[in-house]
């Protein structure tokens, strides 16, 4: 009886941490929306500071408590640089999507990454693609079209960049997920991998801003604009919280849930993230999804659920941007 009670308690703790992770991660788009809306903070400048504020506390924690994790074999370096480049592109697309589409739509669209990951996994890693997964991919991508408004010509005229960044963020995250899955199997510690990946991503984002100097949407016009003078103490605090809370605490809570729950169950609970984001965005910004977008959102989440129910058991990485995101 005691063993059964303990197992039940562990499962309850697993659900609690998985639920907490989804709630924490859902605030990512909300804080990005607040900063871009209230401070007109360029998207790629925001992405740079977010990544920088991730690596500072994470690097300090690793240096104090796990310094051995920071020592990696040199042959991993090119892989981590490439991984950082993919993360930088994803962060750019995701942050631009939030500023152009709103927190709710951007978060829902980012979940198209599950469909893209299934397709890329089939094409690149030769992963199994059964009829159930194929139907789920079609279901999810159809929902993506509905949420983005791609069915309507007015959307292509008025929000072309929003459509491309929203869908592009999902595609970039799919590449990021596949690379993380492949690299984790090479024996790299997950926290060390995150530290170096975000470090290289911050470097690439800084270069993007310097090279394009405002010509690329979301970049800083000048070097001085990288240190956005319009941000007051509240703005800088929110920017730091954006990095520290959703990325580190959300990621950490998800990791803890995996010690009590199967990854498939934890992943399914994580699909609550766009639901929470949509609710919060409604109360804070008055963002309202149309009836068609709600149907599309339900199709995307439903597709994600089906994909995760039909995938073969494997060691999976937590969803960071949704850690990340």
Secondary structure as UniProt FT lines:
FT   HELIX           2..25
FT   HELIX           27..38
FT   HELIX           43..65
FT   HELIX           67..70
FT   HELIX           74..76
FT   HELIX           77..101
FT   HELIX           103..110
FT   TURN            111..112
FT   HELIX           113..124
FT   HELIX           131..148
FT   TURN            149..151
FT   HELIX           153..158
FT   HELIX           160..184
FT   TURN            185..187
FT   HELIX           190..212
FT   TURN            213..214
FT   TURN            217..218
FT   HELIX           224..227
FT   TURN            229..230
FT   HELIX           233..241
FT   HELIX           242..249
FT   HELIX           250..258
FT   TURN            259..260
FT   HELIX           263..270
FT   TURN            271..272
FT   HELIX           273..285
FT   HELIX           291..310
//
